[in-house]
Amino acid sequence: MKLIGVTGGIGMGKSTAGDLLRSSAVSVLDTDVLAREATEIGQPALEDIHSAFGSRYFASDGSLNRRLLADLVFRDAGSRKRLEAILHPRIEVVWRKIVASWAESSVVCGAVVIPLLFEKDYQFSFDVTVCLACSANEQLRRLRHRGWSDAEITARNQAQWPVDQKIQLSRFLIWTEGSLGTHHNQWQLILSELGCGEG
């Protein structure tokens, strides 16, 4: 099995890449989805978050107020490290277990989308790494369209390595500023080289 680690800057096309890879018969796992699942009501991580941060970050039904907690952790590095210490080990256990199941079930090509792939030193777990990127102006436009303030965008960018650094460390770069077809074609070239998917 060929295993691809997918990363990139915020708003630079990782979710779209996942959809395109699935359409090319690649098994895809997005760790952002795992993070959301880990913080659903009834999950042990949610209890640890409550203990670490208090009830003010929870709604009356016991669900996590993700926006409010994000405002905290992206302003305060200490809080972000506390949250990552709760979530990241749990998320890693899950994605590694799923990848192992892929290998056992003869999956030809799999991809794991991990925003902090290099920050967490996961690159050695993959056959290749691919970075999704666009210009800073395009990133700003996309995230503003999501309703994010410039302050939120700056804070979240500062919580990750610069995308230029991720590009330098990745084997492949996909530039996501063009059309969806161009994005797709870039993936086909990579999949062809790897001998998997529709390539």
HELIX and SHEET records of a PDB file:
HELIX    1   1 LYS A   14  SER A   23  1                                  10    
HELIX    2   2 THR A   31  ALA A   38  1                                   8    
HELIX    3   3 PRO A   44  PHE A   53  1                                  10    
HELIX    4   4 SER A   55  TYR A   57  5                                   3    
HELIX    5   5 ARG A   66  VAL A   73  1                                   8    
HELIX    6   6 ALA A   77  GLU A  104  1                                  28    
HELIX    7   7 GLN A  123  SER A  125  5                                   3    
HELIX    8   8 ALA A  136  HIS A  145  1                                  10    
HELIX    9   9 ASP A  150  GLN A  158  1                                   9    
HELIX   10  10 VAL A  163  LEU A  169  1                                   7    
HELIX   11  11 LEU A  180  LEU A  194  1                                  15    
SHEET    1   A 5 SER A  27  ASP A  30  0                                        
SHEET    2   A 5 CYS A 109  VAL A 113  1                                        
SHEET    3   A 5 LYS A   2  GLY A   8  1                                        
SHEET    4   A 5 VAL A 128  ALA A 133  1                                        
SHEET    5   A 5 PHE A 172  TRP A 175  1                                        
END                                                                             
